[in-house]
Amino acid sequence: MNLAKLSIQRPVFIACTVILIVVVGIVSFGKLGVENFPDMSIPTISVNVTYPGAAPNEIETLVAKPIEDELSTISGLKKLRSICNEGSAVIVAEFSSETVISYAEQQIRDKVAFAKKKIPAELEEPVIKRLDPADQPILSISLQSKLGDNEFYDFASETIKQRLISVSNVGSVDIIGGRKKEIWVELDRNQLKARNLSASQVSQKIAAGGANIPAGKVRGKDSDLSFRTINEYRSFDEIRNVPISFLNNEIPIQLSDVGRVLVGSEDITSLAYWNGKPALFLLVYKQSGANSVQVAEGVKKKVSDLQKEFPEVTFDYYNDSSKVVKDNVWDVEESIYIGIALTIIVVLFFLGSVRSTLITGLALPTSLLGSFILMGLAGFTINQMTLLAMSLAVGLLIDDAIVVRENIHRHKEMGKDSKQAALDGTKEVTLAVLATTFAILAVFGPIAFIDGVIGQILRPFGLTVCFALLISLYDALTIAPMMSAYFGGELKTKEPNKIEKFLSIPLHAFDRFQEKLTNGYVKTLEVSTKHPLLILAIALFIFVSSIFVSKTLKSEFIPTQDLGQFTVTFELPPGSSVEATKKLNEEVNALLRSKKEVYLTAGYVKQNKIDIYVELVSSKKRKLNTPQFKEYIRKELTPYADAKPIVKNYDAIGGGQRSFSFVITGNDAEKMEAYSKLLFEKIKKIPDLTDPDISLREGAPEFKIVPKGEQIVRLGVNPQALGRELRTIVEGDTSAVFRENNLEYDIRVRMLEDQRNIEKNFNQVMVPNINGYLVPLSFVTSGVSTTGPATIQRQNRSRSVEISADTNPNGRGSGYTMSELQRILKEDLPLPEGLKVSYSGQTENLESTGKNMAIALGLGVVFIYLVLASLYESFIIPISILVVIPLAMTGAFFGLYLTGKSMDIFANIGMILLFGLATKNSILLIDFAKDLQNTGVDTRTALIEAGRARLRPILMTSIALIAGMLPVAIGLNEASKQRTSMGVTVIGGLISSTILTLYVIPAVYQYITRMIDSMKKRKK
């Protein structure tokens, strides 16, 4: 079908299709969600198990290993990691990318259910959860009030939280900090001993006395009648009067005889601080698929209403991800607008006509709006990657229209009328337009073969580019010829309009410059075509030089973005008190808040750990950027070196992954730990690393209670009952609840505070035997003071140690640190037998990105070759076109080197795009030369004439592409500087490929045609 002919014959039909695209595109745009990054489905599931009071060694043996044994049998499992802390374990199962997440989750649930038979019954119900990168707080809210701790927590939980959950598309709200009310039952050991009672026996009686028990139902002829006992505790007196036993089977022993009941609070798990002052944090999560910006705006409106209703409570925001989303999205949109403006200016100067510029520029809105339609059908959102695709496509979208419109203009100069010029001009370049478009489409095809996170990030990017190109191809072959036929105007008007009069001087000057440039190029081309071997030798030298330059480029996964956010963490020695940790937190907060660059701090305090989120003032109000200020703070924190301060990037999506990390695994724990410590000392000497850390920690103090085999049997003490009794003494038992004002509070039963330390009271502690009589603990056990690991990490069912660090932004990048690690493992400290080293976090992503990109680029070249071979019906002609790819890489490498940019994920994306873009100019040149050859013109003359005729469209499309990419390469603000490497890669590659294409491609084509001619002669 001749689309150009159809469009000229049926202009109303074509106009209607354009209107339809615009209207539906605007509607689709309004319905698209707005996010920071594309939706990513990472088949990773976590199992969180809580066993209060258990040491990491016990957690590993009793909890982690049995669950790992079951999970390891699931098909598709890629990696199994466990972290065993005091009182809890987190087991993370990572599956291969092709695994269906719902299937994996169900398998996990089945295996955990089976593992319950092998783990302690006292464990809390395991929590199984998908690890979704999008499942991060979209907004964090700080609450401050003069209410008491318990009252404030209940108010936040039952009032504020419930109001926020009611906001449209809010998924959940978590509370951090604060202490929930508890009812404490504190027992006196002496009173228990006098009455031959144990702590666990009292706990069981309290739990039984407050239980609602269904008694069953009686079925009647017409209806059923249910029965149940109501034994809820609703007052302290009810708890105090619970009968525990009977003295001499006559006198009841009540709880008040052996202990006291009072109001308390949950043990401290975490404390929250806003600018150094106690607070409560509410973390707001959105529902899956909801628009982050809209949800955040809805939450802020609700908070504004709550502030008016409860003026005694102070509300503040921090970590507002919707602001980051809006900043990034607006930045890319700004790049698109500026790119469009620059592109249109370029076209105006080259075509020298406002009318032609408007006809050509029409491709931009129709292609962009048409893309929104296809994005909606594909389920994409408006995010950094899809908008970045459009930003890159701005120059591309107008390319095909430029080629068509320029060729129509050339045919009009031959004396043809508008309709005939539009028909003949479009027909002549249709194959070239199809070839250039399909070449770019082909280069994004391999993205479908990329696995993992990088593939899920790139897929929407690549497909969005393809969507825009397909619409622009339709525009070039239909709208452009139709508009040229009816609205193209004459070559010379009798009376220029006001706009043309105003622009005539610079446009005429540029036209004369084009003419001189063309004549100069033709003269140099006449010389170069006489010496093709010299041209190829020069090109080869430049390419080889660029390879050496590429070796000096630093490489990293994602470059640091100056968002004015970072975190500072501290870790005190195991066993440190909460009070000591709080004191350090106060000092560090005071230090941070004394800096004029700091806008706010929001921190968490746990037993011996501190995590402080720091937000800086606007970049316009400070002289230091975020990396520089982080380095300054590192020096300021030197006096706190014993608390292991780490200053790192805030990374909500990546879970705080550090830019350099690897894991050592092995079954011999002692050998692995000894080697890991030696390796860590070597790693600390790598100059480009900051804040290196190792997961090994000093042992936490513990008191082991070891049963005496003979005595425990002879005195009839059950080891399980022994453990339960000691747990009730120290940790307490919370089997019963207290109900008040429709709220439930745990009743915690344990010993008086001065009687909980078993080590100090070892000789006074009594435990029950199987007949209920009390036996001294010292008779059946022995106590040993020792230390145990504070944390145990495991990977793939083996013990593991992780070493991590951040890379210096001004250093040589993660690629260098990875090579240094390999050198150390090979030369300085060879890996002992039985131990393995594997990358993790961003280092693992960088390694996989390099491999996947190499595959994608290789397949891209193959796909482009196949497209060109099929279009030109030749296996040899495409070779002369593809030679331009290494020429483009030359400019990309030099561009990155001269601007100091790294070879990161964005530069890799630019390289993929460049492979398709670089072939465009070669196709335009070779296609025209081939047509001339078919008319009998010799190869050299055909190339010279092709250069003369195609110089303007080649320069126009290349400069238009460069203009469209210029805002991305410059980085208009802090949010966009992270992506500048992409713009530099594309612009550098376009400059080198354009210049070298004009001389190297003719030289290569000369040799290709000689080869074809010699092959034909041999056949004859």
Buried (B, 14 or more C-beta within 10 A) or exposed (E): EEBBBBBBBEBEEBBEBBEEBBEBBEEBBEEBBBBBBBBBEBBBBBBBBBBBEBBBBBBBBBBBBBBBEBBEEBEBBBBBBBBBBBBBBBBBBBBBBEBEBEBBBEBBBEBBEEBBEEBBEBBEEBEBEBBBBBBBBBBBBBBBBEBEBBEBBBBBBEBBBEBBEEBEBBBBBEBBBBBBBBBBBBBBBEEBBEBBBBBBBBBBBBBEBBBEEEEEEEEEEEEEEEEEEEBEBEEBEBBBEBEBBEEEEEEEBBBBBBBBBEEBBBEBEBBBBBBBEBBBBBBBBBEEEBBBBBBBBBBBEBBEEBEEEBEEBBBBBBBBBBBBBBBBBBBBBBBBEBBBBBBBBBBBBBBBBBBBBBBBBBBBBBBBBBBBBBBBEEEBBBBBBBBBBBBBBBBBBBBBBBBBBBBBBBBBEEEBEBBBBBBBBBBBBBBBBBBBBBBBBBBBBBBEEBBBBBBBBBBBBBBBBBBBBBBBBBBBBBBBBBBBBBEBBEEEEEEEEEEBEEBEEEBEEBBEEBEEEBEEBBEEBBEBBEEBEEBBEBBEEBBEEBEEBBEEBBBBBBBBBBBBBBBBBBBBBBBBEBEBBBEBBBEBBEBBBEBEBBBBBBBBBBBBBBBBBBBBBEBEEBEBBBBBBBBBBBEBBEEBEEBBBBBBBBBBBBEBBBBBBBBBBBEBBEBBBEBBEEBBEBBEEBEBBBBBBBBBBEBBEBEEBEBBEEBBEEBEBBEEBBBBBBBBBBBBBBBBBBEEEEEEBBBBBBBEEEBBBBEEBBEBBBBBBEEEEBBBBBBBBEBEEEEBBBBBBBBBBBBBBBBBBBBBBEBBBBBBBBEBBEEBBEEEBEBEEEBBBBBBBBBBBBBBBBEBBEBBBEBBBEBBBBBBBEBBEBEEBBBBBBBBBBBBBBBBBBBBBEBEBBBBBBBBBBBBBBBBBBBBBBBBBBBBBBBBBEEEBEBBBBBBBBBBBBBBBBBBBBBBBBBBBBBBBBBBBBBBBBBBBBBBBBBBBBBBBBBBBBBBBBBBBBBBBEEBEEEEEEEE
